[in-house]
Amino acid sequence: MISHMAKSHGLIRLLMKPCDGCLRSPQFLRFPADGFSAFRSYSLSRSRFMAASSTDPMVGEEANGGVTMLPAVEDKYGGVMTEMSRPMDPSAFSALLRSSLSNWTLQGKKGVWIKLPRQLIGLAETAVKEGFWFHHAEKNYLMLVYWIPKQDHTLPSNASHRVGIAAFVLNHKKEVLVVQEKTGRFKGQGIWKFPTGVVNEGEYIHDGSVREVKEETGVDTEFVQVLAFRQTHKAFFEKSDLFFVCMMKPLSLEINAQESEIEAAQWMPWGEYNKQPFVQNHELLRYMTDICSAKTNGHYEGFTPLPVSAPDLQGNLYFNNRDLSSRQ
C-alpha cells in the first residue's frame, strides 16, 4: 500500500514571461497539494506551455534579470515542482538546474521536485550530480528531489507500506474456504490456509478482499468486517506491511481454483483447519483462529467500513459500529 494521503487543494500560479506565441497572462491551476498528485494537474498546463514555447530546449521561465529557469509550479509547503518533457543536452540541463536552484534559493524555496519521464531517464545522472536524490519511481517516471535549506529536510518519504489481506470465508456448514499455494514459501508443504493477496493501488480493502477470493477460488463473496490487522517491517523490498484479516460471507459455493497460483482449494471443516500443526505452531494463526471463532460465536465485533468524506477526499472509515450504536 503504498500510502500518502492528499491534502487540501490550493491555488497555485504559473508565471511565464510574455512572448510571441506564449501565454500572456498568469494561469491558475487547482491541484492536490501533496508532492506527487500535483503533477497530474500540472501536466496539462505544462504541455500547453511547452507547445507554445520555441523549439529551444533551454526555454523556460525567466526570473528578474533575464536568467533562464526551469518552468515550475509552487506547492503549499514552500517548494517547487517541475516536469521535464523534451530531450536536453546534459551540460545544458546542468546549467539550467544550477541557475534555477540559485534563483529558488534567493526566493526562499525549500524542496525542489523533478519528474523525469522514462524516455528522459538519462538526465537523472546529471540531476544527482547537482545534489538531487531519488525519491520514488513508477513504471513511467522517476521522481527526484532536492532540499535547499541547510537544516535537515522535512520532505515526505516514499510510500512506506504494502497492504495485504487474508479472507475468512465460512459457509453454512461451518466449513472454511482454504487453499494450497502453487508458488511462494508454502509451495509443496501441504498447508491449507486462508486465501490471501495484496490490495491494488486505488483499491479499498473490502473490495480487494472480494477480488482476491474470487481470483484464487472462483467463489463470490460479500465483505463483512475487518476482524484484525498486523503490522510488520522489512517485509517486501525493505517496506513495511499491513495485513488485514477480513471476514467474508460466501455468495456461492462452487470452487474453481486459480490455475496459475493455486494448487488446490476446498471447503474444510473449521475444527479440522484449526488442528493443523501449521496453525497450532504459528502464533499469528492461533490468534487469528481465536478471533474468527469469537466472531462466529457472537463474542467479538470487528470493523465495518463507512463511506466518509473529508474536505477534498472520499474514503472509508473502519470502526466498531455495534458498540458505537449501543452508546447512542
Secondary structure, 3 states (H helix, E strand, C coil): CCCCCCCCEEEEEECCCCCCCCCCCCEEEEEECCCCCHHHHHHHHHHHHHHHCCCCCCCCEECCCCCEECCCEECCCCCEEEECCCCCCHHHHHHHHHHHHHHHHHCCCCEEEEEEEHHHHHHHHHHHHCCCEEEEEECCEEEEEEECCCCCCCCCCCCCEEEEEEEEEECCCCEEEEEEECCCCCCCCCCCECCEEECCCCCCHHHHHHHHHHHHHCCCEEEEEEEEEEEEEEEECCEEEEEEEEEEEECCCCCCCCCCCEEEEEEEEHHHHHCCHHHHCCHHHHHHHHHHHHHHCCCCCCEEEEEEECCCCEEEEEECHHHHHHCC
